[in-house]
Amino acid sequence: MVREYLLVLFVTAAVTYLLTGPVRKFAIVAGAMPPVRARDVHREPTPRLGGIAMFGGLCAGLAVASQLTHLGNLFIQSADIRALLAGAGIMWLLGVLDDKWGVDALVKLGGQMIAAGVMVWQGVTVLSIPVPGVSPVSVTPTMGMVISVTLVVVMVNAVNFIDGLDGLAGGMVCIAAMAFFLYSYRLWYGYGINDAAPAVLFSAVLIGMCLGFLPHNLHPARIFMGDSGSMMLGLMLAVSAISITGRVDPDLLTAQTGSQTTTVHELVPIYIPLLLPLTVIALPLADLLLAVVRRTWAGKSPFAADKQHLHHRLLEVGHSHSRAVLIMYFWAALIAFGTVAFSVPGRGRALVLGMAGLCLLGIVVLMMPRFRPHAPRAVQAFVPPRYRKGTADPAEAPAGTRAEAPSGTVADVPAGTPAMAELSAADKKLLGGLGSGATAVGGRNERRG
């Protein structure tokens, strides 16, 4: 059965990867390439709408899954897949509108609640809250709807808040999806809990979407996922959490893992359906809460954008763009896989804890300011030029190295700047044929030096 999940994952990744290039050109032609804002860390206007390619990968992956022997039964037995497509479609459309024309924060929040409400109406809702030692505590339909909608909105905005560095949101969501996949697959295949099967499929598709988009989004990014991508990723994480939380009987987990009075460790798997949705978004959730408190304390709107997020602070203390992203990756992996490790017995637990230990070691190494790891000489030839040691980082380029160009033109790229950070000749040609409106997007007078 795992081969079917791998097939869905690879199809989703391949379709997302192949669609991203054409979507990038479409975004440039459509003018979905806003000027650099004061809070942005990139220096060149970059096209958005990457969520279009990710949504195409989602549809392709689910289409393939519907034709497979075992996964095809899920489309008959569970309504979660139809609910996911409906909610993701609304969230994706809302994000596309925001990427192209901009949507007011309150209108966007209302759209997120509508997308979540559509999924709840189709059955994706928390039915009960697992409590160890007693039967699951059932919740009323109204309370289940409130909990589910709140979880979706929090997840969506948490992922959207960390989408501030190249490859950050996609990589962290991919790590979270991997942790979800390991846990939900063990519940379904190892313990025979069929209610966990939709979460396994959603996690596999989510991993494929992120892996297919990341090659285009790593620093220096050629395209951003935009709200059309980040909000859809947050929604899929929320659906995976809801499809497990409240649907897994804690007494069944206790029967599979042993008596509750044997060891403290055997109590932990009972709480995993409640803990995992929180741990996999621990960093973005903490960043979201701190941002709301910080802005409210300063007398600003909680939705007002600023440059005080955690990833911005990593840049301020001297870390490069790529290193700041790696630090966030390792923190996310440490928290997510460390939590999952408590639900894995025996040798499997040691393996997952070993992975978490490697993540902790990676954090320590990356936080050392004088240690700058680089690829050995033997493999330097296989490293892409933009990642080789000595390549200039656009975010670290000294002031005055870029010549100012007249408004409405694209300045020449100085030597040492990664080519992928700039507009290609084909992109310039596209912008040149769009007239003054599109040319103004790339004007130097709109950029932050």
N, C-alpha and C positions, 0 to 999 in steps of 0.2 A: 504493500500500500504506500510505503514511503516513496516509491518510484513515481507514483501518480502526483504526489505533492511536489517532488522535485521537477517533474515535467511542467506542472503549472507554474512553478517559480521561474524556470528558465524561459518559458514562453512569455510570461509577463515582463521579465527583464529585457528580453530581446525586442519585443514590440515597443516597450518604452524607450529603449536606447535608439532604435531606428526612427521612431517618430520625432524624437527631440530635435534633430537637425532641421527637418522641414518646418517644425513648429517655430523654431528660432527665426527662420527667414520670414515666416508669416507674421511673427510678432514685430519684426522690424518694419515690414510693409504696413502693418496695421497701426503703427505708431505706439505700440505698447512698450515704450522704452523711455520712461520718465527721466528727467534730469536728476543729477546727483543732489541729494538733500544734505543738510548740515549734519544729520545724525548718521549718515551712511559711511561705511568704511571703504567702499570701492571708489575708484577715481574716474571711471568711465561709465557713461550711460550703458546699461545692460538690459537686453530685452527680457521681458517676463513671459507669462503664459505657459511656463513649463508644465503646469498642471494639466494642460490639454493632452500632452503626451502621456502623462501618468494615468489619466482617466482612460485613454485608449489602451494602455497596458492592463488596467483593471478589467475592462470589458473583455479583452482578448483572453486573459487568464481564466476568467469565469466561464467564458464560452468553451474553452478547451476542457475545463473541469466538468462541465455539464455532459460531455460526450464520453467520459471515462467510466469504467465499470463500477468502481466503488464510490467515487466522488459524485457520480451522476445521481446516486440515490439521495444525496443531501438536498438536491433541488426539488425532490418530491416530498421528502419527510420534513423539511424545515422551511419556514417562511423567512428565516433570517437573511438569506441571500437576496431575495427580492426586496426586503426592507433596506438592506445595505445599498443596493443599486439606486433605489429611490432617494434615500437620504444623501448618498454621495453625489448623485446627479444634481440635486438642488444646491448642495454646498459648492460643488464645482462651478455651476452656473453663476452663483453669487460671487465666487472668487474671480471668475473671468470678467464680470462687470466691474469689479473693484480694480483689477489689474489694468483695465483699459480706460475707464472713465473715473474711477474713484467712487466709493460709496461711504456715506456718513457712518460713523461708528455705531450709533444707535440703530440705524437701519440694518447694518451688518449683523449686529447682535440679534435683532428680530429675525433676520433670515436664518441665522444659526439655530434659533429656537424652533423655527418652522421645520427645518430639515430634521432636527431631533424629534419633533412631534410626529412627523410623518413616519419615522421608524418605529416610534412607540405605538402608533396607531396600528401598524402592521405586525406587532407582536414582539419587537425587540425591547424588552423592558425587564427591570428587576422584579421578579416574582416573590422572592423571599430573601431574607438575610440569614446566612448560616451562623448558628451559635453552637459551639461545642458542648456536648453533654445533654443537649435537648434537641428536639426536632427543629428544623428551620422555622424561623419566625416569619410568617406570611405578612406581606404588606398589602394595604389596600391599593386598588388600581390607581387612585389619585396620587398616593404617596409613591408608588412605583414609577409613575410618570414623572413626578417632580425629581426623584433621584436620578432617573435615566437622563432626562433633559439637562439637569445640572452637570452630570458627569460628562456628557457630550460637549457642552459649552465650555467647561473648564479645560478639557483635553484639547479642543480646537484652538482655544486662545493660548494655551500653554505652548503648543507646538508653534503657533504663529509668532509668539514672542521671541523664541530662540532662532527664528529664521533671519539672523542678522549677519552671519558670516558665511562665506562660500562653503557649501557642503555640510554645514553644522546641523540643520534641521533634518536633512535626509539621512545623515549618518546616525544621529541619535535615535531617530524613529526606527531605523533598520536594526539597531542594537536592541531596542525595546521589543520589536517584532520577533527577533530571534529568541529572546527570553520567553516571550509568550508562546512561541512555537514549541520550545522544549517542554514547557510545563503542560500545555494543553495536549500535546501529542502523547505525553506520558499518561495523562488522565484518560485519553480516549483509547489508545492502543494498549497501554499497560494495565489499566484498571477496568477497561471495558465500559467507560462512562460515555454513552453516546451523545449526551448533551454538550460535550466538549468538542465534538467533531467540527461544527461550523467555525469555531475559534481557530482550529488548526488550519483550515482552508484560508480564512481571512489573514492569518499571520503569514502564510506562505506567499499569498498574493502581495501583501504589503512589503515583504522582503524583496520580492522581484521588482516592484515599482521603484523602490529606493535604489537597488543595485543598478537598475537600468538607467536611472537619471543621474546618479552621482558622477560618472565619468565626464559628463557635460557641466557639472556644477562644482567640481573641486576647484580650489584656488589655482589660478585666476579663472573665475567662472565665465562661461560663454553665454549662459542663460540662467535666469532665476526661476524657481518654481512658482513664485508669486503666491498670493492668497488662494488662487485656484488650486495650488498643490498643497500648501501647508495646512489649510483648513480641511482638505480631504484626508490627509494623512492623520490628523488629529481625530477626525470622525471615525476612521477605520480602527484606530487604537481603542477608542471608546466602545465601539461595537464589539470588538474582541473581548474587552473586559466585561461588558454587560452580558454577553452570551455565556460567560462562565459564572460570574458572581450571581449568587442567588439561585443557580440552577444545579449546582453540585451539592449533593446531600453530604453534610459533614459526617454523619454516621457511616455512610458508605466509604468515605475516605479513611475513617478510623478502622473499619473492618479490613481495609487493604494494607494499612500501615502498622497496625498493631493496637494494643490497648492504650487508652489515654493515660493510664497510670503507670505504664512501663518506664518511659523516659520523657523528659521535657521535649526532646527532639520530635517525638511522634505527635506532639500537639501542633507543631508548626504547620504541617501540610494542611490542617483544617483551616488555618487562617490565610493560606496562600491566596485563595480567590479574592480575599479582601485586601491583602497586602500588595499583591503584584501590580494591580492597576495603579497604585499610588507610587510604588518604588520605581517603576519604569519611567515615570514622568517626574521623579522627585526633583531633579535640577530645574527643568522648565517650570514646574509648579512653584517651587521656591522663588524662582526669578519673577514669576507672575505676581505672587503675593507681595514680594518686596517692592515691585514696581508700583503696585496699587497703593501701598502704604506710603511710599516715597512721594508719589505725585499728590496724593491727598494731603499729606502733611505740608507740602509746599503750596497748597491752595490751588493746585492744578486739577484738571480733569483726569480721572484714572485712565482714560483712553488716550491721553496726550503722549506722543512719542518723545523719547529722550535717548541719550547716549550713555546711560548708566547701567545697562544690563551687565550680567556677569561676564559675557564674552567681550564686551567693550572694556571692562576693567582689566581683563587679562592682557589686552593690547596696550592699555595705559601703563602697566607695570613693566613693559618691555618685551613681551612675548611676540613672536612673529605671527602672522595670520594663520599659517599652517599649524604652528605649534599650539596656538590657542585652541584651534579646532580639535587637535589630537588630545589635549588635556581634557576637554569636554567629553570626547569619545570614551576615554579611559574611565572617567568618573561615572558615566552612564553605564558602562559595562560592569564596573565594580559593583554598583548598587543593584543592577538588574540581575546579573548572574549570581551575585552573593545571596540574594533573596531566593532564587530558584534552587540554589544548592541545598537549602534546608529541607526541600521536599524530595530530594533524591537520596535514597539509602545506599549503603555499601560503597563499592568502588566508584559508582557513578557520582556519589557525593564528593569523593576526593578529587575526581576529575574536574567537576565544576568549580570546587573551591580552589583548585590549582589555577584554573582560568582567571578567577577573581584575584588570586594572588599576583598573577602576571600583570593584570590591569593595575593593581596597586603599585607594583614595581615600575610600570611604565609612567605612572603619575609622578613618582619620586624622581625618576630620571629626567622627565620633561620639565619639572619645576626647577631643576638645577640650572642656573643661568649660564654657567661657564661650560657646560657639557652640550655640545652640538653634534648629535649623531648624524652620520652620513653613510651612504652606501659604500661598501668596499670597492676598491679599484677594479676587481674582477667583474663586478656587475654594473659598473658605472655606464657601460655602453648600452645596457638594457633599461636604464632609467630615463624617462621622458626628459627632454631638455629643460622644461620649466621646473623640474624638481631636482636638478643636479645642483651640487654644492657650488656656491658662488653666483647662482642666478639671482638677479636683483628682485627683491620683493616690491611690487608697486606701492604697497602700503607703507614701506619703509624708505621710499625714495626721498632724498633730501630736497628741501625747498629750492626752487630755482632751476631744477633740472629739466622742467618741462616748459617749453617756450609757449607764450601766449599766442593764440591765433584769433583772427577776427571773428566776430559773431557770425554763426551760420556756416562755419567751415570746420573741417577736421584737421587738427594739427598733425605734423609729422611725428612719428613715434621715435623717441630717442633710443639709441643703442643700449642694449642690456635689459630693455623692458620686455617681458614675455609677450609673444605675439598674440596669444589667446586673450590677453587682457584688453587688446585694442580691437577696433572694428576692422574686419578684413576688407580687402579690395572689393569683394562682391557686396559686402554690406554697405560700403560707401557708395557703390553704384546704385544700390537700392534706395538709399537715403537721398541721393542726388536726383533721382527721378520722381521723388514725392513732392517736391516744391518746398516753399518756405516753411510750411507748418512742420513737416518732418525734419527739415534741416535744423530748425530751431532747437529740436530735442537734443541734437548732438553739439549744439553750440558751446564753445568754451566759456562764454560768459555765464553759463548755467552750472558750470562744474566747480567743484571745490578743489582748490589747489593744494 
